[in-house]
Amino acid sequence: MRNRLTSDSPAPILTGTAGYFNFVTAGQNQINTQIHPVLLLPLGDRWLVESRAAFQGAFQRPPDGGPYGGPVSKNLDYTQVDYIADPYLTVTVGRFLTPFGIFNERLYPLDNQDLPSNFVGERVKLHGILDPKTEIIHVVSIDLE
């Protein structure tokens, strides 16, 4: 009989990215947060469920003081279900990012807040992605003009 502690049974995995960005405009502090959890959930030896969600918030303190507050957007980026028929055949259904079922941490990188300091006083061209729900631009690259 095999020892359950040393068996090769699949285990659930929770991973992802999280970060926050702090902005000050006219003395008003705003904290933007992003959490992107990824869940891999094996069901038995033949089924695997993978899903990623996105939680983004923009929090500000009211002008009269008090606790920070603001909207939080919640999205389900993708969910896929895999059936492993045998070692050479896997059937996948749902919405997925790559045909290989691999989490790509470079697809939604957290913004690099140190990058703009390299271009102080220079004319630059920004390349980014506008999130229509939060109206936040996620800068992908900064080039000299």
trRosetta pair geometry for C-beta under 8 A, 3 or more apart (Angstrom, degrees):
i j d omega theta_ij theta_ji phi_ij phi_ji
2 6 7.2 -128 178 76 91 89
2 7 5.3 89 137 -87 129 100
3 6 4.7 45 81 27 110 101
3 7 6.9 -161 89 -38 53 80
4 7 5.5 -36 -144 0 36 122
4 9 7.7 -10 -158 3 73 135
9 45 7.9 -87 -134 -85 70 87
10 42 3.4 1 117 51 138 173
10 45 7.1 151 0 -112 114 50
10 48 7.6 -105 178 -94 162 98
11 42 7.1 43 30 29 10 122
12 39 7.2 -13 -172 -169 103 86
12 40 6.6 168 -156 90 54 63
12 41 5.0 6 -119 -113 103 63
12 42 6.6 -142 -75 24 59 74
13 38 8.0 -8 113 108 94 89
13 39 7.4 159 86 -155 57 42
13 40 4.3 11 51 51 100 109
14 37 6.3 -17 -169 -166 92 110
14 38 7.4 155 -157 80 44 52
14 39 5.5 -8 -105 -105 74 74
14 40 7.9 -152 -67 28 36 68
15 37 7.5 142 84 -156 29 61
15 38 5.1 -23 73 62 78 102
15 40 7.8 12 15 1 101 103
15 103 7.1 148 85 82 125 173
16 35 7.1 58 125 176 135 67
16 36 4.8 -164 -173 101 111 64
16 37 4.1 -123 -14 -117 160 31
16 38 4.6 157 -75 3 86 77
16 52 7.1 147 -107 -136 110 93
17 34 7.4 1 110 116 97 104
17 35 7.7 -173 96 -148 53 38
17 36 4.9 12 53 52 85 107
17 105 6.7 121 -52 -146 123 96
17 108 7.4 -168 45 97 140 96
17 110 5.9 -155 161 -40 132 109
18 33 7.7 -4 -170 -175 85 93
18 34 6.8 -178 -145 96 45 62
18 35 4.6 7 -111 -112 95 74
18 36 7.2 -165 -71 26 54 63
19 33 7.4 -180 97 -150 40 58
19 34 5.6 1 58 56 78 96
19 110 4.1 75 19 -145 155 148
19 111 7.7 -169 110 39 143 70
20 31 5.8 -4 -176 -175 120 96
20 32 6.6 157 -159 84 65 48
20 33 4.6 -24 -103 -100 90 74
20 34 7.4 176 -86 19 43 66
21 31 7.4 153 77 -158 46 50
21 32 4.6 -13 59 61 98 101
21 33 7.9 -170 21 -75 66 33
21 34 8.0 33 -5 -4 100 102
21 111 6.0 18 -82 61 138 127
21 113 6.2 170 -127 -78 91 122
22 29 6.9 -22 -167 -164 95 94
22 30 7.4 152 -158 82 47 51
22 31 5.6 -16 -104 -105 71 73
22 32 7.9 -162 -73 24 26 71
23 29 7.5 145 83 -158 48 47
23 30 4.6 -16 65 62 97 100
23 31 7.9 -176 25 -78 70 28
23 32 6.9 34 -1 -6 111 106
24 27 6.9 3 -178 -116 99 13
24 28 6.9 157 -156 73 57 40
24 29 5.4 -22 -101 -98 82 63
24 30 7.5 178 -83 19 33 72
25 28 5.5 -26 70 59 73 94
25 30 7.0 5 13 1 102 116
28 60 6.5 9 170 -152 106 118
28 61 7.9 -159 -157 55 74 81
28 63 7.7 -46 -106 -90 109 79
29 60 7.1 158 89 -136 57 69
29 61 6.4 31 62 15 99 108
30 58 6.3 -7 -176 -172 112 86
30 59 7.0 151 -161 77 60 45
30 60 5.0 -27 -105 -86 78 92
31 57 8.0 9 106 106 83 96
31 58 7.8 159 83 -156 46 40
31 59 4.7 -19 64 63 94 100
31 60 7.7 173 22 -74 69 44
31 68 6.5 -1 32 -157 121 154
32 56 7.2 -1 -176 -173 90 90
32 57 7.0 176 -150 90 48 52
32 58 5.2 -9 -103 -104 82 70
32 59 7.6 177 -81 20 33 70
32 134 7.6 102 -144 170 117 137
32 136 6.2 121 -150 -108 153 148
33 55 7.7 -16 113 116 99 90
33 56 6.9 175 89 -149 58 45
33 57 4.7 6 50 52 100 96
33 59 7.2 23 -3 -1 106 112
34 54 7.3 -28 -160 -163 88 89
34 55 7.3 148 -157 83 40 58
34 56 5.1 -2 -104 -105 74 84
34 110 6.4 178 69 -114 133 94
35 54 7.5 151 82 -157 53 42
35 55 4.4 -6 58 58 100 106
35 56 7.8 -166 26 -71 62 45
36 52 6.4 13 178 -176 87 106
36 53 7.2 -173 -147 86 48 49
36 54 5.3 -5 -104 -105 82 72
36 55 7.7 -161 -70 26 42 67
36 77 7.6 29 -149 -21 100 143
36 108 6.1 155 -98 95 168 137
37 52 7.0 -177 94 -144 47 60
37 53 5.7 5 56 49 88 94
37 55 8.0 25 2 4 95 108
38 50 7.3 -2 -177 -170 92 88
38 51 7.3 174 -152 90 53 42
38 52 4.6 -17 -102 -97 78 93
38 103 5.4 51 -167 -115 168 141
39 49 7.6 -5 113 110 99 91
39 50 7.1 173 89 -147 57 43
39 51 5.2 -5 55 58 99 88
39 52 7.6 178 18 -79 66 44
40 48 6.7 -14 -169 -171 86 103
40 49 7.6 158 -156 84 38 52
40 50 5.2 -4 -105 -104 70 85
41 48 7.2 148 78 -160 48 54
41 49 4.5 -15 63 61 102 99
41 50 7.6 -177 22 -75 70 39
41 51 7.9 -2 6 13 110 100
42 45 7.8 21 174 -104 119 24
42 47 6.9 130 -165 88 55 62
42 48 5.3 -26 -103 -103 65 77
42 49 8.0 -172 -79 22 19 68
43 47 3.9 -28 65 85 99 119
43 48 7.2 -168 19 -79 75 27
43 49 6.6 48 -16 -9 112 102
44 47 5.6 60 49 25 97 96
45 84 7.5 -93 139 68 64 124
46 83 6.1 16 153 -160 95 67
46 84 4.9 -142 -149 57 59 83
46 85 7.5 64 -155 -82 113 25
47 81 7.0 -20 -162 -171 94 93
47 82 7.0 148 -157 82 44 61
47 83 6.0 -16 -100 -104 69 63
47 84 7.5 -138 -60 13 24 84
48 81 7.3 156 82 -158 50 47
48 82 4.3 -6 58 55 99 109
48 84 7.1 57 -6 -28 107 107
48 101 8.0 61 105 -167 136 146
49 79 7.2 -10 -172 -168 92 91
49 80 7.4 169 -152 87 49 47
49 81 5.4 -15 -102 -105 74 75
49 82 7.8 -161 -72 21 30 73
50 78 7.8 3 112 109 89 99
50 79 7.3 166 89 -151 51 45
50 80 5.2 -5 58 57 95 91
50 82 7.3 35 -2 -9 105 108
50 96 7.4 56 81 -114 121 105
50 101 6.5 142 8 -159 161 95
50 103 8.0 -146 -170 -64 129 95
51 76 6.9 -37 -172 -159 109 100
51 78 6.7 -159 -138 97 53 55
51 79 4.3 2 -105 -106 99 80
51 80 7.5 179 -74 21 59 56
52 76 7.8 128 87 -167 47 55
52 77 4.4 -31 94 56 98 122
52 78 5.7 27 40 45 95 81
52 103 7.5 133 -71 -123 131 104
53 74 6.9 -10 180 -169 114 81
53 75 6.6 161 -163 87 66 49
53 76 5.3 -38 -106 -107 81 55
53 77 6.4 -173 -105 2 19 85
54 73 7.5 -5 113 108 95 94
54 74 7.3 161 85 -153 58 37
54 75 4.5 -3 54 58 101 99
54 77 5.6 85 -22 -49 104 105
54 108 7.8 -100 -101 177 124 167
55 72 6.3 -3 -171 -179 90 106
55 73 7.3 168 -150 84 41 53
55 74 5.5 -1 -104 -105 76 74
56 72 7.1 163 83 -156 39 58
56 73 5.0 -7 59 54 91 98
56 131 7.2 -25 91 150 174 163
56 133 7.6 118 64 94 129 113
56 134 5.2 -71 119 -61 134 150
56 136 7.4 -137 173 24 139 142
57 70 6.1 122 178 89 88 103
57 71 6.8 -170 -139 100 67 46
57 72 4.2 -21 -92 -102 99 80
57 73 7.5 -176 -76 18 48 62
58 70 4.8 -107 93 148 62 144
58 71 6.2 13 45 56 91 81
58 134 6.2 148 -33 -160 119 103
58 136 7.3 -176 -76 -58 120 121
59 68 4.2 53 162 161 115 116
59 69 6.3 160 -144 78 85 4
59 70 4.3 -159 -102 23 43 120
60 68 6.4 168 86 -146 11 81
60 69 7.2 -43 61 62 57 54
60 70 5.5 90 14 -64 75 125
61 65 6.8 -19 167 -143 113 31
61 66 6.5 160 -164 70 82 64
61 67 7.3 -129 -120 144 81 17
61 68 5.2 -57 -72 -89 70 67
61 69 8.0 92 -107 16 35 69
62 65 6.6 -21 77 58 88 21
62 66 5.1 13 37 48 113 117
62 69 7.4 9 -39 35 92 108
66 69 7.9 -21 120 -6 109 113
71 134 7.8 -171 95 -115 115 78
73 133 4.8 102 -126 137 159 131
73 134 5.7 -118 5 -62 139 96
75 133 7.6 170 -52 15 125 166
76 79 6.4 -12 168 -32 120 106
78 94 7.0 108 176 143 84 105
78 95 4.4 -128 -137 105 89 95
78 96 5.7 122 169 -101 141 33
78 97 6.1 -151 4 -40 164 83
79 94 5.1 -101 104 -167 66 136
79 95 6.4 55 45 47 55 86
80 92 5.7 2 -180 -171 120 101
80 93 6.9 162 -155 84 71 37
80 94 3.7 -176 -110 74 51 127
80 95 6.6 -126 -67 66 84 35
80 96 4.2 22 -61 -70 144 108
80 101 7.0 -136 93 -114 147 92
81 92 7.2 159 81 -151 45 54
81 93 5.4 -13 59 61 93 88
81 94 5.4 115 8 -25 72 128
82 90 5.4 -8 -168 -178 108 112
82 91 7.1 148 -157 78 54 46
82 92 5.0 -19 -101 -99 77 80
82 101 6.5 15 -66 -105 142 149
83 90 6.9 160 78 -160 46 60
83 91 4.6 -9 57 58 100 98
83 92 7.9 -164 22 -72 66 37
84 87 7.9 25 178 -87 106 33
84 89 7.8 131 -164 92 47 57
84 90 5.2 -22 -106 -107 63 89
85 89 4.3 -30 59 96 117 109
85 90 6.9 -167 13 -92 79 31
85 91 6.3 64 -31 -10 110 100
86 89 5.3 43 46 36 82 94
90 101 8.0 -61 126 -19 151 146
92 96 6.5 -26 162 -10 132 151
92 101 6.8 -149 -104 -69 145 113
96 99 7.5 109 101 -95 123 32
96 101 6.6 -43 -165 -96 144 61
97 103 7.9 74 47 -123 140 40
97 104 6.1 -135 127 18 141 113
97 107 6.5 -57 -164 -80 144 169
98 101 7.0 -115 81 -16 87 18
98 102 5.5 -31 68 46 140 84
98 104 6.3 105 -28 -32 129 122
104 107 4.4 81 99 -26 108 108
105 109 7.3 69 147 -91 71 72
106 109 5.9 -6 -144 -55 47 104
108 138 7.9 -29 -155 171 74 165
109 112 7.7 -4 137 -37 121 88
109 140 8.0 108 49 -124 113 68
111 138 5.8 -136 -70 -148 102 72
111 139 5.8 75 -135 42 105 86
112 115 4.2 75 103 -23 112 114
112 139 7.7 -92 43 86 77 107
113 116 7.4 -42 -172 19 43 102
114 117 5.8 -51 -170 25 56 117
114 118 7.8 62 142 -27 72 95
115 118 6.2 -50 -170 16 45 113
115 119 7.9 13 149 0 68 107
115 139 7.3 -160 80 109 140 133
115 142 6.0 148 149 14 115 128
116 119 6.0 -74 -161 44 49 101
116 120 7.7 81 146 -63 73 70
116 139 7.9 64 -60 79 100 172
116 142 6.7 143 -95 -62 60 166
117 120 6.1 -4 -159 -38 47 108
118 142 7.8 144 68 84 106 134
119 122 4.6 -94 -171 52 77 120
119 124 5.0 36 173 -65 149 138
119 142 5.8 -116 -21 144 153 136
119 144 7.2 -167 -126 -84 111 75
122 144 6.0 -63 166 -120 133 91
122 145 7.8 165 155 19 88 86
123 144 7.3 76 81 -164 66 65
123 145 4.2 -59 119 35 101 128
124 142 5.2 -5 -178 -174 136 97
124 143 6.6 144 -161 75 78 39
124 144 6.1 -62 -108 -107 68 36
124 145 6.0 -161 -115 -27 12 91
125 142 7.5 151 74 -159 46 50
125 143 4.9 -21 59 66 97 94
125 144 7.6 22 14 108 86 12
125 145 5.1 119 -34 -86 93 82
126 137 7.5 54 142 147 138 139
126 139 5.8 -73 -159 -126 108 103
126 141 7.8 161 -157 87 46 50
126 142 5.9 -19 -105 -106 66 73
127 139 7.4 93 73 -160 48 65
127 140 5.0 -61 108 63 91 103
127 141 4.6 7 51 54 114 88
127 142 7.7 -154 23 -72 76 32
127 143 7.2 44 -12 -3 108 105
128 137 4.6 72 115 173 145 96
128 138 5.5 171 -168 82 102 45
128 139 4.4 -58 -88 -104 123 40
128 140 5.2 170 -103 0 49 80
128 141 8.0 -164 -64 31 64 50
129 137 7.1 155 75 -157 35 59
129 138 4.9 -14 58 56 90 101
129 140 6.6 73 -15 -41 88 112
130 135 7.3 -10 -172 -144 96 42
130 136 7.6 164 -150 84 54 33
130 137 5.2 -29 -95 -99 70 75
130 138 7.9 -173 -80 17 21 72
131 134 4.7 12 104 43 123 95
131 135 7.0 -81 82 -22 75 12
131 136 5.1 4 41 55 114 80
131 137 7.7 -161 11 -83 74 26
131 138 6.6 66 -29 -18 103 105
132 135 7.1 20 -156 -75 29 58
139 142 6.5 12 177 -53 127 92
